[in-house]
Amino acid sequence: MRLLLCCESYPPHRGGVQEVMRQVAERMAARGHDVTVATSRHPRRKSNVVNGVKIRAFNAGGKMVYGLNGQIGQYREFVRTFPADALLIMAAQQWSFDALWPVLDDIKGRKVFIPCGFSGLYEPDFAEYFRKLPEILRKFDHLVFNAEKYRDIDFVRNIGLSNFTVLPNGISETDFEREPDGLLRQKLAIPEDAFLFLTVGNPIEAKGHRDVVEAFSRLDTGGRSAVLLSIAGWAGSGSGASGRFANAARRLMEIARREGFHGLTQLVHQRLVNSRLGAAVRFADAVARRLWYIVSVEGWDGIRQLVRRKLGRYKLTTTAERQAAPAPSVPPPLESIERIAAKASAQPFKRVILTDLARPDLIQAYLAADLFVFASRIEYSPLVLYEAAAAGTPFLTVPVGNADEIVRWTGGGMLCEAAKDSRGYTRVDPETLAREMAGCMKDREKLGRLGATGRERWRKHFTWKVVVGYYEDILAGRTPDARITELKESLPGERAISSVA
């Protein structure tokens, strides 16, 4: 088959969507298919062909609600005229999907879409987007979901569609079919007898690192040494300024040796993009686009209504009321995660390491950890939980995305109680999380059982070798046999993963 895969970004960009699309693309290419990926540019991408996958990059971005930008016309025409047997797009609410709405009828090949959660479904700004979306979804031949029950699949069921399949995510057997090398703790000066907690994710507030560190700071270790390793692209290694300088110097020398001056300039560019300055620029751009969207749809009255909503609880009708009223309560700024980590590390028997690791060391961290802890606020089907299962590491997760299903499917984890707000964001109480973490420390026998079960089920059901076979069937127009009957036998009374609904 000649396949075209479309996604907002692709490696060397990092993240769950990027990893899923890389695995599907490279493994389909290895199976003899002609695979092209249409995606955004990346300054460190050196070639237009990577591991057998052709890459067509565009300088494009944005989303329909706030505005598309860059080479949207060129991208749209490229996809419209590409002679693909099948087209696979991953994720709504981003440019590579939104830009194609006007030309979907012109695309002759089989069209498959992975909605990836509909994170903005409850956001007021996206109300019109989701009002129009049913008409768009009906233009696709097949939809793929990673959860049996979540906001995206519920949305599709409610509009009467049934041309979909539920597939689990996969984890690379190349990465995780190995044993720990025993060097990770040595590299990070973690004692062998210390209980090692691990959390992994992008270094943004929504990924829950602050909540995990805060919970660790409140954790009663029972007098046992405990270390929290938070891997999220943090600048330092947790070993002080001298350690951070040494690590940075080693990295710079390695890049200079391998890539020369060009590699160093690309690193500076990447750091600037990911810095607080870069975040501020992106935030300002998002705010400007939102305000322009409100003006274009509702006029200046929409802006006035927005201001009134934001300030409404402080609004008083008379001067006397304003004078008599107490000063409004302004919440204090959030304490930095580095500061919370430093306070936790100052406690007896505790240490927090905020760091970033290359992929080989990240895998060793999974293999070396005693417990993976996840407190993200918004997810779809988090790959990190599957990675923990693949490593044989038990996991403790809040009920975010379809984490409850992953607990059941893998048999390798536990749920920690957490509340959801009106917009679907999960927020855990650090005290509750600390209590659950302490309980896990005390029950090593249970952790061992969970880890062994998770690794066994990953080998049978959740490797990319297995999962990509399902995608190959779907792209070819066949019904995949994605029913995992063994899970029903292992967990009496629970449903197996469903196939075509």
C-alpha distance (Angstrom), angle and dihedral (degrees) to the residues before:
residue distance angle dihedral
M1 . . .
R2 3.77 . .
L3 3.79 105.3 .
L4 3.81 133.3 -168.6
L5 3.81 117.7 -164.0
C6 3.82 118.9 -167.8
C7 3.80 124.8 -163.8
E8 3.79 138.7 152.8
S9 3.80 92.4 -114.1
Y10 3.79 138.9 -2.5
P11 3.82 135.1 -164.9
P12 2.96 134.1 -30.3
H13 3.83 75.1 47.6
R14 3.80 106.5 84.3
G15 3.79 130.1 -135.6
G16 3.78 144.9 85.8
V17 3.81 97.6 -74.4
Q18 3.79 91.2 47.6
E19 3.80 92.4 50.8
V20 3.81 93.7 48.1
M21 3.79 92.5 50.3
R22 3.81 92.3 45.3
Q23 3.78 92.1 52.5
V24 3.80 93.8 47.0
A25 3.81 92.6 44.9
E26 3.80 98.2 46.1
R27 3.79 95.6 41.8
M28 3.80 93.0 47.1
A29 3.80 87.9 50.7
A30 3.81 89.7 49.7
R31 3.82 88.1 53.5
G32 3.79 89.1 59.8
H33 3.82 101.4 -96.2
D34 3.81 123.3 135.8
V35 3.82 103.0 -117.3
T36 3.82 129.3 -171.6
V37 3.82 125.3 177.5
A38 3.82 120.6 -154.5
T39 3.79 109.2 -158.5
S40 3.80 145.5 125.9
R41 3.78 127.1 -61.3
H42 3.80 122.5 -96.2
P43 3.81 122.7 -164.3
R44 3.82 92.6 -138.2
R45 3.80 96.3 50.5
K46 3.79 102.6 109.1
S47 3.80 101.6 -177.9
N48 3.79 141.3 35.7
V49 3.81 89.9 -136.6
V50 3.81 118.2 55.9
N51 3.81 121.9 176.8
G52 3.79 91.7 -22.2
V53 3.83 94.5 -47.0
K54 3.81 120.1 117.1
I55 3.79 113.5 -139.2
R56 3.79 125.0 -154.9
A57 3.79 107.4 -170.2
F58 3.80 127.4 -162.3
N59 3.76 131.5 -167.6
A60 3.80 92.2 -127.2
G61 3.78 139.7 126.1
G62 3.77 148.6 146.7
K63 3.77 131.6 75.7
M64 3.77 134.2 -99.2
V65 3.80 96.4 -104.8
Y66 3.81 95.4 56.2
G67 3.77 98.5 23.8
L68 3.80 138.7 -78.5
N69 3.79 118.0 -113.7
G70 3.79 141.9 -173.4
Q71 3.78 125.8 20.9
I72 3.79 95.9 -2.9
G73 3.82 94.7 135.9
Q74 3.80 92.6 50.7
Y75 3.81 91.7 47.8
R76 3.80 92.8 47.8
E77 3.82 92.3 50.8
F78 3.81 92.2 45.2
V79 3.80 92.4 55.6
R80 3.81 93.7 40.3
T81 3.80 92.9 55.8
F82 3.82 99.5 34.2
P83 3.84 109.3 117.3
A84 3.80 95.8 -132.6
D85 3.77 125.5 160.7
A86 3.79 87.4 -153.3
L87 3.81 136.3 10.4
L88 3.81 122.6 -153.0
I89 3.83 120.5 -168.1
M90 3.78 124.2 -177.4
A91 3.82 125.8 -153.1
A92 3.78 134.1 6.0
Q93 3.83 125.9 -125.8
Q94 3.80 95.1 49.1
W95 3.79 135.4 93.8
S96 3.82 102.0 -101.0
F97 3.82 90.0 60.4
D98 3.81 101.8 29.4
A99 3.83 93.8 50.9
L100 3.81 91.9 59.3
W101 3.80 98.1 58.4
P102 3.84 93.7 97.5
V103 3.84 94.7 49.9
L104 3.80 104.8 38.2
D105 3.81 91.4 105.3
D106 3.82 89.6 56.3
I107 3.81 94.0 55.8
K108 3.81 107.3 96.1
G109 3.80 101.3 -173.2
R110 3.79 125.2 85.8
K111 3.81 109.1 -73.1
V112 3.83 120.0 -145.1
F113 3.79 125.0 177.6
I114 3.82 133.1 -168.4
P115 3.85 104.3 -159.4
C116 3.82 93.1 -163.5
G117 3.77 100.6 -152.1
F118 3.84 110.1 -50.6
S119 3.81 92.0 -115.5
G120 3.83 92.1 -176.0
L121 3.81 96.8 51.1
Y122 3.82 93.3 112.0
E123 3.80 96.2 37.7
P124 3.84 113.8 108.4
D125 3.81 92.3 -138.4
F126 3.81 90.3 61.6
A127 3.82 98.2 49.3
E128 3.81 93.8 103.7
Y129 3.81 91.5 43.1
F130 3.78 92.1 57.2
R131 3.80 91.9 42.6
K132 3.82 88.4 61.3
L133 3.80 96.5 38.0
P134 3.85 99.0 84.3
E135 3.81 90.8 64.6
I136 3.81 89.5 51.5
L137 3.81 94.9 47.4
R138 3.80 90.8 53.6
K139 3.81 88.6 63.5
F140 3.82 91.3 65.9
D141 3.78 122.8 89.9
H142 3.79 93.7 -146.5
L143 3.80 140.8 4.6
V144 3.80 127.4 -152.0
F145 3.80 124.0 -152.5
N146 3.79 129.2 -174.2
A147 3.80 94.9 -154.1
E148 3.80 134.4 55.6
K149 3.78 91.9 -144.2
Y150 3.79 124.3 21.8
R151 3.78 138.4 117.0
D152 3.82 95.1 -84.6
I153 3.80 98.2 49.3
D154 3.81 90.8 41.4
F155 3.82 88.5 52.8
V156 3.81 90.9 52.7
R157 3.79 93.3 46.8
N158 3.81 89.9 50.2
I159 3.81 91.9 56.5
G160 3.79 91.2 50.9
L161 3.80 102.4 -107.0
S162 3.79 120.0 144.6
N163 3.82 103.0 167.0
F164 3.78 95.0 106.0
T165 3.78 143.4 104.3
V166 3.80 130.3 -149.2
L167 3.80 111.0 -136.9
P168 3.80 129.2 175.4
N169 3.78 119.9 -128.4
G170 3.76 118.6 -104.0
I171 3.80 135.5 -132.7
S172 3.79 124.4 -150.5
E173 3.78 115.7 -101.2
T174 3.81 86.6 -159.9
D175 3.81 88.6 63.4
F176 3.79 101.8 40.0
E177 3.79 108.0 27.2
R178 3.79 91.0 97.5
E179 3.78 141.6 82.7
P180 3.82 126.1 -110.4
D181 3.79 112.5 -84.8
G182 3.80 92.2 -145.8
L183 3.80 93.1 -128.2
L184 3.82 101.8 99.1
R185 3.79 95.4 77.9
Q186 3.77 89.8 45.2
K187 3.81 92.4 51.5
L188 3.79 92.6 51.0
A189 3.83 95.6 37.4
I190 3.81 92.7 -117.1
P191 3.82 112.1 157.4
E192 3.79 114.9 -119.2
D193 3.81 91.5 -125.2
A194 3.83 94.6 50.6
F195 3.79 117.8 107.9
L196 3.80 104.6 -118.6
F197 3.81 119.1 -147.0
L198 3.81 116.1 -169.7
T199 3.80 132.7 -165.0
V200 3.81 125.6 175.6
G201 3.80 133.8 -171.3
N202 3.78 145.7 101.3
P203 3.83 114.1 -51.4
I204 3.80 95.3 -108.3
E205 3.78 128.9 117.8
A206 3.82 94.0 -113.8
K207 3.81 92.3 61.9
G208 3.80 91.8 71.2
H209 3.80 101.4 -124.2
R210 3.79 90.9 134.7
D211 3.81 91.2 54.1
V212 3.80 92.3 49.6
V213 3.81 92.8 48.2
E214 3.82 90.8 45.7
A215 3.81 90.1 50.1
F216 3.81 90.3 48.8
S217 3.81 89.6 52.0
R218 3.83 88.4 56.6
L219 3.80 94.8 42.0
D220 3.79 119.4 123.4
T221 3.79 102.5 -142.7
G222 3.79 93.3 -174.7
G223 3.78 89.8 -124.9
R224 3.79 94.0 -55.4
S225 3.80 123.4 127.1
A226 3.81 112.0 -105.8
V227 3.80 133.1 -178.2
L228 3.81 128.2 -166.2
L229 3.80 114.1 -153.9
S230 3.82 111.1 -163.8
I231 3.80 111.1 -171.3
A232 3.78 110.1 -168.7
G233 3.76 112.4 123.9
W234 3.79 93.0 -80.9
A235 3.78 113.2 169.7
G236 3.80 97.7 -124.9
S237 3.76 137.3 48.9
G238 3.77 97.4 -131.3
S239 3.82 92.6 -109.0
G240 3.77 98.8 102.6
A241 3.79 134.6 -96.4
S242 3.79 94.7 -55.5
G243 3.81 91.1 52.6
R244 3.78 92.0 48.4
F245 3.81 91.3 49.1
A246 3.81 92.1 49.1
N247 3.79 92.6 49.0
A248 3.81 91.8 47.5
A249 3.80 91.8 48.1
R250 3.81 92.3 50.4
R251 3.79 91.2 49.2
L252 3.82 92.9 48.8
M253 3.80 92.1 49.9
E254 3.80 91.6 48.7
I255 3.82 92.4 49.7
A256 3.81 91.8 46.1
R257 3.83 90.8 50.3
R258 3.81 93.8 46.8
E259 3.82 103.7 34.1
G260 3.80 106.5 14.8
F261 3.81 125.5 -147.5
H262 3.81 92.1 -28.8
G263 3.79 90.5 59.5
L264 3.79 91.7 51.3
T265 3.82 92.8 50.6
Q266 3.81 90.2 49.4
L267 3.81 89.9 51.3
V268 3.81 90.9 51.9
H269 3.81 89.3 49.9
Q270 3.81 91.6 49.5
R271 3.81 92.6 48.3
L272 3.79 91.0 49.1
V273 3.80 91.4 50.7
N274 3.82 91.0 49.3
S275 3.81 95.7 41.2
R276 3.78 127.0 100.6
L277 3.79 88.1 -99.3
G278 3.79 90.3 54.7
A279 3.80 90.6 46.7
A280 3.80 90.2 50.4
V281 3.80 91.5 51.4
R282 3.81 91.7 49.3
F283 3.81 90.8 47.0
A284 3.80 91.5 50.2
D285 3.79 90.2 48.3
A286 3.82 91.1 50.8
V287 3.81 91.8 48.6
A288 3.80 91.7 48.5
R289 3.79 91.8 49.5
R290 3.80 91.5 48.5
L291 3.79 92.5 50.1
W292 3.81 91.3 47.7
Y293 3.79 89.7 49.5
I294 3.82 91.5 52.0
V295 3.80 91.7 47.7
S296 3.81 92.6 48.6
V297 3.81 93.4 48.6
E298 3.80 103.9 32.5
G299 3.79 103.8 15.3
W300 3.78 124.7 -134.4
D301 3.78 89.1 -44.8
G302 3.79 86.5 68.7
I303 3.80 90.2 57.6
R304 3.80 90.9 49.1
Q305 3.80 90.2 50.5
L306 3.81 90.3 49.7
V307 3.81 91.5 52.3
R308 3.80 90.8 47.4
R309 3.80 91.2 51.7
K310 3.79 92.1 50.0
L311 3.80 94.3 46.9
G312 3.79 98.7 30.1
R313 3.78 97.3 105.9
Y314 3.80 90.5 57.3
K315 3.81 96.6 44.2
L316 3.82 115.4 115.8
T317 3.77 123.6 -173.9
T318 3.81 101.8 -141.8
T319 3.78 137.9 36.6
A320 3.80 90.0 -120.1
E321 3.79 91.1 55.1
R322 3.77 91.4 49.1
Q323 3.79 91.6 50.1
A324 3.79 93.7 46.3
A325 3.76 96.4 45.1
P326 3.80 120.5 93.6
A327 3.76 118.0 -111.2
P328 3.80 111.2 -82.4
S329 3.78 116.2 -97.0
V330 3.78 109.6 -111.1
P331 3.80 113.8 -166.5
P332 3.79 113.5 -123.0
P333 3.80 117.7 -109.6
L334 3.78 115.8 -91.0
E335 3.75 115.0 -93.8
S336 3.79 110.9 -114.6
I337 3.77 117.2 -102.7
E338 3.81 89.2 -126.1
R339 3.80 89.8 58.4
I340 3.80 93.2 48.3
A341 3.79 89.4 48.2
A342 3.81 91.6 50.8
K343 3.81 91.1 51.5
A344 3.79 91.3 49.5
S345 3.81 91.7 48.2
A346 3.79 89.4 53.2
Q347 3.81 90.3 62.4
P348 3.82 119.9 92.5
F349 3.81 115.8 -89.5
K350 3.84 93.6 7.5
R351 3.78 137.1 107.2
V352 3.81 132.3 169.0
I353 3.80 121.0 -157.0
L354 3.81 116.7 -164.2
T355 3.78 107.8 -170.0
D356 3.77 149.7 126.2
L357 3.79 124.3 -119.7
A358 3.77 135.6 -164.4
R359 3.80 113.8 -110.4
P360 3.85 96.4 -97.2
D361 3.81 91.7 52.3
L362 3.81 91.2 42.8
I363 3.81 89.3 57.1
Q364 3.80 89.9 48.9
A365 3.81 88.3 51.8
Y366 3.81 89.6 56.5
L367 3.79 90.1 48.7
A368 3.81 93.7 47.3
A369 3.82 98.6 44.9
D370 3.78 123.1 101.8
L371 3.82 94.3 -153.8
F372 3.81 134.7 9.7
V373 3.82 112.9 -144.6
F374 3.80 122.9 -161.8
A375 3.81 125.9 -174.9
S376 3.81 103.4 160.1
R377 3.81 116.8 155.7
I378 3.80 100.0 -146.5
E379 3.81 127.1 24.7
Y380 3.75 140.9 140.2
S381 3.81 108.6 -154.5
P382 3.80 105.7 -20.7
L383 3.79 113.8 -139.8
V384 3.80 91.9 -158.4
L385 3.81 90.9 71.7
Y386 3.79 90.6 54.2
E387 3.81 88.9 47.0
A388 3.79 90.5 54.1
A389 3.81 89.8 50.5
A390 3.82 90.7 48.1
A391 3.81 89.3 53.4
G392 3.80 91.9 50.2
T393 3.80 89.0 -116.2
P394 3.82 115.9 138.6
F395 3.79 115.1 -128.2
L396 3.79 137.6 -148.2
T397 3.79 113.5 -156.8
V398 3.77 140.4 171.8
P399 3.84 114.8 -121.1
V400 3.79 94.8 -94.3
G401 3.81 122.1 146.9
N402 3.79 107.8 -23.1
A403 3.80 94.2 -30.6
D404 3.80 90.0 130.2
E405 3.81 89.4 58.8
I406 3.80 92.0 47.3
V407 3.80 88.9 52.5
R408 3.80 88.6 54.3
W409 3.81 97.4 40.1
T410 3.80 96.5 47.9
G411 3.80 98.0 32.0
G412 3.79 85.5 -147.6
G413 3.78 105.3 107.5
M414 3.78 152.2 46.1
L415 3.79 134.1 -131.2
C416 3.79 124.2 -123.9
E417 3.79 116.0 -153.5
A418 3.81 114.5 -108.0
A419 3.79 135.6 159.9
K420 3.81 128.7 -119.6
D421 3.80 122.5 -141.2
S422 3.82 127.1 -140.0
R423 3.81 92.0 -84.1
G424 3.78 95.1 50.5
Y425 3.83 99.1 -101.5
T426 3.80 115.5 145.4
R427 3.80 116.9 -134.3
V428 3.77 122.2 -176.6
D429 3.80 125.3 -157.9
P430 3.84 105.3 -121.7
E431 3.81 89.9 -141.4
T432 3.79 90.5 57.2
L433 3.79 92.0 46.7
A434 3.82 91.4 47.7
R435 3.80 90.3 52.1
E436 3.81 91.8 51.1
M437 3.80 91.7 47.0
A438 3.80 90.3 51.6
G439 3.81 90.6 50.5
C440 3.78 90.4 52.6
M441 3.80 91.4 52.2
K442 3.80 89.6 57.9
D443 3.82 97.6 49.1
R444 3.78 106.0 60.3
E445 3.80 92.1 155.4
K446 3.82 91.4 60.1
L447 3.80 91.3 46.3
G448 3.78 89.7 53.0
R449 3.81 92.2 52.2
L450 3.80 92.8 47.8
G451 3.80 92.9 48.1
A452 3.80 93.5 49.6
T453 3.82 92.8 47.2
G454 3.81 92.9 48.1
R455 3.79 93.2 50.9
E456 3.82 93.2 46.6
R457 3.80 93.1 50.8
W458 3.79 92.2 45.6
R459 3.79 90.1 56.3
K460 3.81 91.2 51.1
H461 3.78 102.4 38.6
F462 3.79 117.2 6.6
T463 3.79 108.9 50.5
W464 3.79 116.0 115.4
K465 3.80 88.4 -120.0
V466 3.81 87.7 66.5
V467 3.80 99.1 36.7
V468 3.82 96.7 47.4
G469 3.79 87.9 56.4
Y470 3.81 87.1 62.7
Y471 3.81 91.0 50.6
E472 3.79 90.9 49.2
D473 3.81 89.9 55.3
I474 3.81 92.9 48.1
L475 3.81 94.2 48.2
A476 3.81 89.7 49.5
G477 3.81 91.7 50.3
R478 3.79 96.1 -107.2
T479 3.82 126.5 130.0
P480 3.81 108.6 -111.8
D481 3.79 120.2 -135.3
A482 3.78 93.4 -128.6
R483 3.79 97.1 151.4
I484 3.80 109.2 122.7
T485 3.78 100.6 -156.6
E486 3.80 95.6 171.8
L487 3.80 90.4 70.1
K488 3.79 90.6 60.1
E489 3.78 90.4 51.7
S490 3.80 91.9 48.3
L491 3.81 93.5 46.6
P492 3.82 108.0 39.2
G493 3.80 115.6 -147.3
E494 3.82 96.3 20.3
R495 3.80 126.8 107.6
A496 3.77 121.2 -110.3
I497 3.78 119.8 -124.2
S498 3.78 107.3 -73.6
S499 3.77 125.1 -124.5
V500 3.78 125.0 -158.4
A501 3.79 108.2 -3.2
